[in-house]
Amino acid sequence: MRFRTGKFIFYSVTAMLFIATTIFLINDYAPDPEYGPDPETKLIPSLESDGDRSAGGEILFYPANPAPGDFLIVEAGPFDRKIPVEIKYDFPGVISEYYRAGELLYAIIAIGFDAAPGSYHMMTEVNSARLERDTLVTEITITEKDFSLSRFSMPPDRTVGWTAARLAEDREKVRLARETTEPYPLWLQTFVPPLEGRITSAFGAIRIINENPPRRHNGIDIAADEGTPVVAPNNGIVRLAEFLLSGGNTVIIDHGIGISSTYMHLHTINVEKGQAIERGDLIGTVGMTGYATGNHLHWEVNIGQTPVNPEQLMRNELLWIAPAYVADLFSAELKD
């Protein structure tokens, strides 16, 4: 009896220590309020629900009134982790990979440039043995946005030696780099600007160069002196670091779940493909390599191949998504 009592006490104390350690880790790495917008004022609850609400929870999204070219952060749940869930919407856009933390489902949607202002719907579809189809619906309004129009000329010597085959090869490298991603967020903090400077060309601007057909500017241009340091705005993995004909010295960083950032026209590249980097690490310096006539950084953010507004990151508008190791703790608890 004495042995059994001692063994019981030992295992009880061990279990209590494990639970306390787990709670400490979750609290220690829980999202700090500064990492995202105040959910009391900036998250919009679902407006209506079809089916069993307890099985579908609610849909929250930010920003409240997005515009074409914006990214839209979606949080839905709670859901049983074992039940497949799909997020659907009826406006033009591309969705990131899903990411689950505990019973919450996260995704980020790139709203297309061609999304007309108006009211749309976003919904979750839950498939389970108890409910063949449980749909939760929320309404979302996309606001109108005016994009600037500019015309300018580029000297012909900037394209000397270019070939269609080489340009196609460069495009494929960029495509593959943006498709190579980790299935969970790699960032742990807010994003920071890659450098401080004057924005000389806005995101989404319609540009006509040398009387060619109009094209969208898929990023922002930040003017700075040659050699100005360019830093990683957040944690990630370098998926491309080389010279491209149009982009010049180019770096692409994967931030996880299909989100990438691109840096073009660099004077120098200070990272290598496959390198893991942290927020604030030097990735290169400002230059005017490739199709450029002045020293500046072209900074682009994409979900898959679709560009989104980088200025949202500069305004700290990327809502916190719980990091992977917290989700792993939840997963371990569920398995136990």
Residue pairs with C-beta under 8 A, 6 or more apart in sequence:
22 329
22 333
25 326
25 329
26 326
26 329
29 323
29 325
29 326
30 322
30 326
31 320
31 322
32 320
34 190
35 189
35 190
35 316
35 320
36 62
36 316
36 318
36 319
36 320
37 43
37 62
37 63
37 317
37 319
39 60
42 62
42 63
42 64
43 60
43 61
43 62
43 75
44 60
44 61
44 62
44 64
44 138
44 140
45 58
45 59
45 60
45 138
46 58
46 59
46 60
46 136
46 137
46 138
47 137
47 138
47 139
48 137
48 138
48 139
49 56
49 58
49 136
49 137
50 134
50 135
50 136
50 137
51 131
51 133
51 134
51 135
51 136
52 131
52 134
53 136
55 79
55 126
55 128
55 130
55 131
55 134
56 79
56 124
56 126
56 134
56 135
56 136
57 76
57 77
57 78
57 79
57 103
57 136
58 76
58 77
58 136
58 138
59 74
59 75
59 76
59 122
59 123
59 124
59 136
59 138
60 74
60 75
60 76
61 72
61 73
61 74
61 75
61 122
61 138
61 140
62 72
62 73
62 317
62 319
63 70
63 72
63 317
65 141
65 142
65 143
66 72
66 111
66 140
66 142
66 143
67 111
67 142
67 143
67 144
67 145
68 111
68 112
68 113
68 114
68 115
68 142
68 145
68 204
69 111
69 112
69 113
69 145
69 203
69 204
69 307
69 308
69 309
70 111
70 308
70 309
70 312
71 108
71 109
71 110
71 111
71 301
71 303
71 308
71 309
71 312
71 318
72 93
72 108
72 109
72 110
72 111
72 140
73 106
73 108
73 318
73 319
73 321
74 87
74 106
74 107
74 108
74 109
74 122
75 104
75 105
75 106
75 319
76 85
76 87
76 104
76 105
76 106
76 124
76 136
77 103
77 104
77 105
78 102
78 103
78 104
79 85
79 103
79 104
79 105
79 124
79 126
80 103
80 128
81 100
81 102
81 103
81 330
81 331
81 334
83 126
83 127
83 128
84 126
84 127
85 98
85 105
85 124
85 125
85 126
85 127
86 124
86 125
87 95
87 98
87 105
87 107
87 122
87 123
87 124
88 122
88 123
88 124
88 125
89 95
89 109
89 120
89 121
89 122
89 123
89 140
90 120
90 121
90 122
91 111
91 112
91 115
91 120
91 140
91 142
92 111
92 112
92 114
92 115
93 109
93 110
93 111
93 112
93 115
93 306
94 109
94 110
94 112
94 303
94 304
94 305
94 306
95 107
95 108
95 109
95 110
95 303
96 107
96 108
96 109
96 110
96 257
96 258
96 259
96 303
96 304
97 107
97 181
97 183
97 257
97 258
98 105
98 106
98 107
98 257
99 105
99 106
99 107
99 183
99 184
99 185
99 257
99 321
99 327
100 106
100 327
101 321
101 322
101 326
101 327
101 330
102 322
102 326
102 327
102 330
103 330
104 322
105 124
106 321
106 322
107 257
108 257
108 258
108 259
108 303
108 318
109 303
110 302
110 303
110 304
110 306
110 307
110 308
111 142
111 308
112 306
113 147
113 204
113 216
115 142
116 142
117 142
117 143
117 144
118 141
118 142
119 139
119 140
119 141
120 139
120 140
120 141
120 142
121 137
121 138
121 139
121 140
122 137
122 138
122 139
122 140
123 135
123 136
123 137
123 138
124 135
124 136
125 133
125 134
125 135
126 133
126 134
126 135
126 136
127 133
128 134
145 204
147 202
147 204
147 205
147 206
147 216
148 202
148 205
148 206
149 205
149 206
149 207
149 208
149 214
150 201
150 205
150 206
150 207
150 208
151 207
151 208
151 209
152 207
152 208
152 209
153 209
153 210
154 209
154 210
154 291
154 293
155 293
158 291
158 292
158 293
159 291
162 245
166 245
167 245
167 246
170 244
170 245
170 246
170 247
173 240
173 242
173 244
174 240
174 244
174 247
174 250
174 252
174 262
175 305
177 239
177 240
177 252
177 254
177 260
178 239
178 252
178 260
178 262
178 302
178 304
178 305
179 304
179 305
180 239
180 254
181 254
181 256
181 257
181 258
181 259
181 260
182 237
182 254
182 256
182 257
183 256
183 257
184 256
184 257
184 323
184 324
184 327
185 255
185 256
185 257
185 259
185 321
185 323
185 324
186 234
186 235
186 236
186 237
186 254
186 255
186 256
187 234
187 235
187 236
187 255
187 256
187 279
187 318
188 235
188 323
189 234
189 235
189 279
190 234
190 316
190 318
191 233
191 234
191 279
191 313
191 314
191 316
191 318
192 231
192 233
192 234
192 279
192 280
193 222
193 233
193 313
193 314
194 222
194 230
194 231
194 232
194 233
194 261
194 263
194 283
194 297
194 299
195 222
195 224
195 228
195 229
195 230
195 231
195 286
195 297
196 224
197 222
197 223
197 224
197 228
197 296
197 297
198 222
198 223
199 220
199 221
199 222
199 223
199 311
200 221
200 222
200 223
200 296
201 207
201 217
201 220
201 221
202 217
202 220
203 217
203 218
203 219
203 220
203 307
203 309
203 310
203 311
204 216
204 217
204 309
205 216
205 217
206 214
206 215
206 216
206 217
207 214
207 215
207 216
207 217
208 214
208 215
209 215
216 307
218 300
218 302
218 307
219 262
219 264
219 298
219 299
219 300
219 301
219 307
219 310
220 298
220 299
220 310
220 311
221 296
221 297
221 298
221 299
222 296
222 297
222 299
223 294
223 295
223 296
224 286
224 295
224 296
224 297
225 286
225 295
226 267
226 285
226 286
226 287
226 288
226 295
227 267
227 268
227 285
227 286
227 287
228 285
228 286
228 295
229 282
229 285
230 263
230 266
230 282
230 283
230 284
230 285
230 286
230 297
231 279
231 280
231 281
231 282
231 283
232 253
232 277
232 278
232 279
232 280
232 281
232 283
233 261
233 279
233 313
234 255
234 279
235 255
235 276
235 277
235 278
235 279
236 253
236 254
236 255
236 256
236 260
236 261
236 276
236 277
237 253
237 254
237 274
237 275
237 276
237 277
238 251
238 252
238 253
238 254
238 271
238 272
238 273
238 274
238 275
238 276
238 277
238 283
239 252
239 253
239 254
239 260
239 273
240 250
240 251
240 252
240 273
241 250
241 251
241 252
241 269
241 271
241 272
241 273
241 275
242 249
242 250
242 269
242 273
243 249
243 250
243 289
243 290
244 250
244 264
244 290
245 290
245 291
246 264
246 290
246 291
247 262
247 264
247 265
247 290
247 291
247 298
248 264
248 265
248 266
248 287
248 288
248 289
248 290
248 291
248 292
249 264
249 265
249 266
249 267
249 268
249 269
249 284
249 287
249 289
249 290
250 262
250 263
250 264
250 266
250 290
251 262
251 263
251 266
251 269
251 271
251 283
251 284
252 260
252 261
252 262
252 263
253 260
253 261
253 262
253 263
253 277
253 283
254 260
255 261
257 321
258 303
258 304
259 301
259 302
259 303
260 301
260 302
261 299
261 300
261 301
261 302
261 310
262 298
262 299
262 300
262 301
262 302
263 283
263 284
263 297
263 298
263 299
263 300
264 290
264 292
264 297
264 298
264 300
265 286
265 287
265 288
265 289
265 290
265 292
265 296
265 297
265 298
266 284
266 285
266 286
266 287
266 289
266 297
267 284
267 285
267 286
267 287
267 288
267 289
267 295
268 284
268 285
268 287
269 283
269 284
270 282
270 283
270 284
270 285
271 277
271 281
271 282
271 283
271 284
277 283
286 295
286 296
286 297
287 295
288 294
288 295
288 296
292 298
299 310
300 307
300 310
301 307
301 308
301 309
301 310
301 313
302 308
312 318
